[in-house]
Amino acid sequence: MIGKLNNIYILILCFIYAIFRGKATRKAVNPRKILILQMAKLGDMVCTTPMFRAVKEKYPKAKLYVVGNSINKEILLGNNDVDEYIVWNKNNFWELVKRLRGGKIDFACQTGPIFDFLAMFYLAGIPSIATPKIENGYCPWETKAYKLLRRFATLIPHRMGSYAPREYLRLLEPIDIYTDNTTKYLAFSKEAGKRVEDIFIENGVGKEEFLFCISPAAGNKIKQWPAGRFAKVADHIYGKYETKIFIIGAKNDRTEVLEMVYNLNKETKVINLLDKLSLEELKALMSRMNMFVSVDTGPIYIAEAFGIPTVDITGPIDENEQPPISKLNRIVNIKNRKKPELYVMNARVYDEAEARRQTEEITMEMVTDEIDDLYGHIKKNDKKIN
């Protein structure tokens, strides 16, 4: 983020500031301006949306600010719980300190234990700050500088191995928000919905068809399941259900999508939407699917937010922490492992060979068994998504 030397300089500033200001642990009564920071990837931001709804339900007149990266700004377009989205880049630390100070934020919290942002909130003079203390595991973000600085904020336990969206909600307890509701919320524009309708018309999609969608790529390549196996999954779906199969992928997913398409049986027909959808259009498309299949990556959480059944190839991640959990969601992983290798709060320090084994040993049959079981469940319960 801002570098070790700058960290030392900023930490010294914070301690000097603390002499005059004290801790940022004041009780924020009926806060008018609330800030939530989520700097992780797309799926993590989707899993943070229950926080936004909880804030608006408790304090409907409060203004909610969200800080994150530019991509996550797009995923939250149309989310009426968010009043203003602030894009962070590594060069605007002091600019944001000045902006937040002028904005007179009453309460701020961050979903991860990151020194830079905790320091930013503190130097901005925010009177009430909540930040996580990691329990039941190791998090590389909990640096010495962070541990020194966090004594000036309200510490909220984040238990690794527990459901992360619920753990995030605990950060709101200092402003008297107590809830177990982890429902995710996304929206899309009318224009995006119209674009998807046009795609359906162009490809002869019937109103009653059961629609599958597959994403063969992974944002974190350590979770990448072989594209050739995704092709076999698509062959199975088409051969058994003879329905439309959509393949999605962004520009950076070109290699995996093309490899999947190359390995398909000649009889298998798919609708390849590689690099043809904006994020808004992806949300609109996902809302119309009947089942989505992928590794544990951003689009699986978009599907969850729209109530779409999913088959999540979790591979090396802890399936208890974030993957969708309900009767309409299936998880695929191997059973012969001592522990997962990747966690929400630790996706950096792990045994790479073991992480790959936990992905590579997942067979095509393991995935198709879950697809068939979920399909049967949906049909039995007459779950109409479209």
Disulfide bonds with the S-S distance in Angstrom:
none
